[in-house]
Amino acid sequence: MSLRDRAQRVAALEAREWRALADGVLAAVRIELGLRTRPLSTVILWAESRPARPSDDEVDGPRLFALSAWPYRAVGVSPSCLRRSLVLTALLRQRRRPAVICVGVLKHGDGLRAHAWVECGATAFDIGTERFERFDRLTPSAAAQLTRSVRWLP
């Protein structure tokens, strides 16, 4: 996509989408700092406890899903499933939606592969290239135990 195409897409955003994008940028900055300095469980707790703010900027879930990648792509980074899930959860929670981050594991050879996605009511937002249905979902308490002292390095 050319720079001109990107500029046209940005210019076409509505005011409510600009607010969501600004919220996403702020969330991404805080999440990046948190992933480097705090246990992962603390960062997840922060994303899932975003205070709902009174607003009429009802941006639908699929549009928030698309906007959740913009803060990273603006600086030329492809966000991991965890990073984008954290940003999307924060955006949904700020808009009074019951979003939760889900973490799953899949046996892969002698090791495990992990994946993160967001569930909001009956809708699942799968950020990664792998389908979340393939992964065994960890219970929230198990995920918290696994991540209590883990730092998520870039």
C-alpha positions in Angstrom: 0.0 0.0 0.0 1.4 3.3 -1.0 1.9 6.3 1.3 -0.9 8.1 -0.6 -3.3 5.3 -0.1 -2.5 5.2 3.6 -3.0 9.0 3.9 -6.4 8.6 2.2 -7.4 5.9 4.6 -6.5 8.0 7.6 -8.2 11.1 6.2 -11.4 9.0 5.8 -11.6 8.2 9.5 -14.7 9.5 11.4 -14.3 11.5 14.6 -15.3 8.5 16.7 -12.6 6.4 14.9 -10.0 9.1 15.6 -10.9 8.8 19.3 -10.6 5.1 19.2 -7.3 5.3 17.4 -6.0 7.8 20.0 -7.1 5.5 22.8 -5.3 2.6 21.0 -2.1 4.6 20.7 -2.1 5.4 24.4 -2.9 1.8 25.3 -0.2 0.5 23.1 2.4 2.8 24.7 1.4 1.8 28.2 1.3 -1.9 27.2 4.8 -1.8 25.6 6.2 -0.2 28.8 4.4 -2.7 30.9 5.5 -5.7 28.9 9.1 -4.6 29.5 8.9 -3.7 33.2 6.0 -5.7 34.8 4.8 -9.3 35.0 2.5 -10.2 32.2 -0.4 -10.8 34.6 -0.2 -7.2 35.7 -0.4 -6.0 32.1 -3.4 -8.2 31.4 -5.1 -7.0 34.5 -4.5 -3.4 33.4 -6.0 -4.1 29.9 -9.0 -5.9 31.4 -9.7 -3.2 34.0 -9.9 -0.2 31.8 -12.5 2.2 33.2 -15.5 2.7 31.0 -15.8 6.3 30.0 -19.1 7.9 29.0 -19.0 8.4 25.3 -21.2 8.3 22.2 -18.4 7.1 20.0 -19.8 3.6 19.5 -17.3 2.0 17.2 -18.3 -1.6 16.5 -16.1 -4.5 17.6 -14.8 -5.4 14.1 -13.8 -1.8 13.4 -12.0 -1.7 16.8 -10.3 -5.0 15.8 -9.0 -3.3 12.6 -7.9 -0.1 14.5 -6.1 -2.1 17.2 -3.2 -2.8 14.8 -2.7 0.8 13.6 -0.5 2.0 16.5 2.0 -0.7 15.7 1.8 -0.5 11.9 2.3 3.3 12.0 5.8 2.6 13.3 6.4 -0.3 10.9 5.9 -3.1 13.5 3.7 -6.1 13.0 2.1 -6.7 16.4 2.1 -10.1 18.0 -1.2 -11.7 18.9 -0.6 -10.8 22.6 0.1 -7.2 21.9 -2.9 -6.7 19.6 -5.1 -8.6 22.0 -4.1 -6.4 24.9 -4.8 -3.2 22.9 -8.1 -4.5 21.6 -9.2 -5.6 25.1 -8.4 -2.1 26.5 -10.4 -0.4 23.6 -13.4 -2.7 24.1 -13.4 -2.3 27.9 -13.3 1.5 27.6 -16.4 1.2 25.5 -18.2 -0.9 28.2 -17.8 -4.2 26.4 -17.1 -7.4 28.4 -13.8 -8.3 26.6 -11.4 -10.8 28.1 -8.0 -11.9 26.9 -7.7 -15.6 26.3 -4.5 -17.6 26.2 -4.1 -21.0 24.8 -1.4 -23.5 24.2 -0.7 -26.2 21.6 1.7 -29.0 21.8 4.3 -28.6 19.0 6.9 -31.2 18.8 8.7 -31.3 22.1 7.5 -27.8 23.1 4.5 -25.7 23.4 3.2 -22.8 21.2 1.1 -20.1 22.8 -1.6 -17.9 21.2 -3.7 -15.0 22.5 -7.1 -13.8 21.4 -10.0 -11.7 22.7 -13.5 -12.9 23.5 -16.3 -10.3 23.9 -19.6 -11.9 24.6 -20.2 -14.5 21.9 -17.7 -13.0 19.5 -14.0 -14.1 19.3 -11.5 -11.7 17.8 -8.6 -13.8 16.6 -5.6 -11.7 15.9 -3.0 -14.2 14.8 -2.4 -16.3 11.7 -3.3 -19.4 13.7 -6.9 -20.2 14.5 -7.6 -20.1 18.2 -9.8 -23.2 18.0 -6.6 -25.3 17.6 -5.3 -24.2 21.0 -6.3 -25.5 24.4 -7.5 -22.5 26.3 -5.9 -21.9 29.7 -8.2 -21.1 32.6 -7.7 -17.5 33.9 -6.1 -18.7 37.1 -3.7 -21.0 35.2 -2.7 -18.2 32.9 -2.1 -15.9 35.8 0.1 -18.5 37.5 2.1 -19.0 34.3 2.6 -15.3 33.8 3.1 -14.0 37.3 6.8 -13.5 36.9 7.2 -13.6 33.1 8.4 -10.5 31.3 7.4 -10.3 27.6 10.5 -9.2 25.8 10.3 -7.9 22.2 
